[in-house]
Amino acid sequence: MNYAQLFAEYEQKLVEKGEEAETLSFTFRGLKDLDFTGFLLLLRQEVSTSDQKLIDQIFQQLSQHRPAQYIVGKTDFHGLEFAVDERVLIPRPETEELVDLILQENSRAALRVLDIGTGSGAIAISLAKARPDWEILAVDISPEALELAQENAASNQVAVQFLQSDLFQAITGQFDLIVSNPPYISPADTDEVGINVLLSEPHLALFAEEDGLAIYRQIAEQAGQFLRENGKVYLEIGYKQGQALTDLLALHFPQKRVRVLKDQFGQDRKVVADENG
């Protein structure tokens, strides 16, 4: 049997289990460090015994709804490579858009930035790579997540300070930018979450009470103490939360402009409180 035939057989089984067919080849290529051309050249060859075993192992994990990125142990984000496992959420393309927005709107050197709920460190490390003059503090409630984030900072050769903190609990000083992609899924919306996400990714980083608004409320209530006079707040949000977040930030930052921005799919995805109105 050649690789094309074997992949077709396993992919059909994956689809029957509710998974996407292409996750099999994605995971195989990641573990074998094969580019797409190399993979195409392989398809007509006879399957080796070792690869037969590997593909079966990948299939078993995918069929149990383990995300492909966790199996590979890494993912790409904003042109960088990040180690990921069950300690952290897998960074999403929507969050790359948040990083792009921050970089587009803040070009000057020597900003002080706070990243709340850093997880894998994706936001903080991407900002540090693009703006090495920025002083970036990244915090998370999870020591396990911070351990992985520190590894990612080292592998991407950036200087980011990491600190265990429940939101602002251990924070001192003031910042030009406060950035966060916090837990924002309401426990009532678990039916909107993919089964591989629900079973594998850390619920502490996914779900929040008060219809998903609990962490935002705490950030809005406390951020003013840590924000410089002309400072800005950048938040990633759930697609149904635009109006609620606008109202919340307007209440606590009446002197600032509040904007809701859409993602590439036309969904509300970012809210910003910035320049004085």
N, C-alpha and C positions, 0 to 999 in steps of 0.2 A: 504493500500500500504506500502511495506517495503522500507527501505532506498535505497537498490540496484536498485529497480524499479524506484524510484523517480530520483535518480542520472542519470540513463540511459536515462530517458525521457528528463531531462534538458540538459544533455551533448550533445544529438543529436541536440537540438535547438541551443546550443552554436556553434557547428561545422558549422551549417547552416549560422551562423552569422559571420563566419570567425575566431572564437576564438578556442583555444585548449581545448579539452574536460576535461583534467585533472585539469585545473585551478579551476573548481568548487569544487572538493574534496579537493584540496590544500587549498583553501580559507576557506572552512568549517572547516577543521582540525585546521587551524591557529586560527580562531576565537573561536573555542571550546577548544583549547589547547589539542587536541587529537593526540596521536602518531599513527603510521600506524597500529599497532596491534589493538589498541582500535577502530580505524575506521573500520577495517575488522570485528571485533566482532559485530559492530553496524549494519552492512549491512542487516542482515536477520530480524532485528527487525522492528516492526511497527513504522512509522514516527510519532513523537510527534507533536502536534499542533504548539508549539513554534519553533521546528526545520523546520517544513514545511514553516513557515513564514520567518525564517532566510534564508533558501535555496532559496526561491523566491527572497528575497532582494539581495542576492549574485548574483543570475542569472541576475537580472535587471541591476546591476552595471557592471557585466562582459559583458553583451550584448551591453552595451554602451561604451565598450572598455576601461573601467577603469582597470588598472593593478591590479592583485591579491594582490601584496605586499602593494599597497596603501589601499586596502580594509582592509587587516589584520593590517596594520599600522606598520609592521616591516619586516625585512628580515635578513637572516644570511649572514655574510661576514667574511671570514678568521677565522672561529670558534667563532665569536662574534655576538651579536644581535644588530641590528641598527634599530632605529625608522626611518620610511620613510613616506613621504607624498608628495603632489604636489609641495612643496617648493624645492625639490631636485631630482636629478636623482636616480634611483634604482641602487645600485652598482652591477656590472657585474662580472661573473667569470674571465673574461679576466683581470680585474683589480686586482683580487686576485693573478694572476700570476705575475703582476708587483710588488706587495708587496713581494711575495716570492723571486723574483729576487734581490730586494734591500736587503733583509735580508741575502740571501745567499752570496752576494758579499761585505757586510759591517758588519763585526762582532765586530769591536772594539768599546769600550765604548766612551761616551762623544762626539758624533757627533752632529753638529748643522744642522737641517733639515728644509727646507722650502717646504711646500705643497701648490701649487698654484691652486686655484679653488677647494677648499676642498669639497664643497657640503655637504653631510651628515657627512663628517669627516672620511669616511671609510679608506682611505689610512693612514692619520695621526694617527688615533686612533689605527689602527692595528699595525702600526710601534711602537707606544708608548707602547702598551701592550707587544710586543715582546722585545723591547729594552727600558726599563724604564730609562736607563741612558742617552738616547738621549734627546736633547733639541729640541722640535718640535714646529714650528710656522706654523699655517694653516690659509690661507687667502682666502677670497671669495669676489666678488663684491656685493653679495646679503646678506643683513642683515637678511633676513628671513632664508636663508640657514644656516647662522652662528648660529642663535638661535637654530636650530635643532641640528647642529653639537655639540654645547656646551652641550645640553641635552644628546647626545650620549656619549660624553666624560665622563660625570658624571656617567651615568648608567654603563659604562664599567670601571669606576674607574681608569682613566688614567689622567696624567697631560699633557695637550696640550694647548698652547697659541693660541687664535683665534683673528684675526684682520680683519676688513673690509678694503679691498684694491683692486683697479683695477690693477691686476697684481702686479708690483713692486712699485706702486705709494706711498704707505705708509710704505714701507720697509726700514729698515736701517740695517747696519752690513753685515757680510759675513757668508756664509754657506758652510758646507762640501758637502751637497746634496741638489739639487733643483729637486723637483719631481712635475709632473703635469699630470693630465688626463683632458685636457681642452676640450672645444667644438671643434669638428673637422669634423662635417658632413657638406658637401657643401650644400647650399640651392638648388642646382640643383639635389641633390640626395635624395630628399624627398621620391621618389618612392621606395627606399631601406629601409625605416624606417617603422616598424610595425605601424598599425593604432592606437593601444593602446598607443604606445610611442608618436606618433605624436599628439594625442589628449590630453594626460594627463601629460607628463613629460615636465619640463620647457625648452622652446626653447632657452633661454639664455644659458643654459648648454649643448645644443645639437649642435647648428649651428654656423658656422663661415664663414666669407667672404673669398675671395681669394681661392676658391675651397677648403675651410675648413682649410686653412693654416694660416689665419690671426693671430690667437693667438700664434701659434708656432713661427711665424716671430717675433712678439714682444718679446716673451720669449728669442729667440735666440739673438736678438739685445741687450737686456738689461741684460741678466743673468750674463755675464762676470763681471759686476760691483759688483755683489753680491756673486760671487763664489770664495772660497779660492783657492790658487794656485793648489792644487791637488784635487780640488772638482770635483764632478760628476753631470751630468744632466740625469735624467730618465724621459722619456715621454711615455705615451700611445698614440698610433696613429691609424688612420684608415687604413684598410687593403690595400688601394691603395696608401698610402702616404710614403712608405718606402724610395724610391729613392729621393723624394723631400725633406724629412726631413734629409736624409744623406747629401745632397748637402747644405742645409741650415745650419746645425750644423757645417759641415766642413768649411764653409765660415767664420763663426763667432768664431769657436774654432779650428783654423788650427793646433794648438799644441796638440790637443787631438785625441784619437782614437774614431771613431764613428762606432757603431754596430747597425744593425737592427736584432731583434729577433722575432721569430714566436710564435704564440700562440698554444694551444693544437690542433687546427684545421688546422695548417699549414699555417695560414695567418700572414703576417707581422703585428705586434701588439705593439712592443716596440722599441724605439730607445734610445741608451745610448751614451753619450759623457763622456769618463772617462780618463783613465791614459794617461800620455804624450806619444806621438808617437815618 
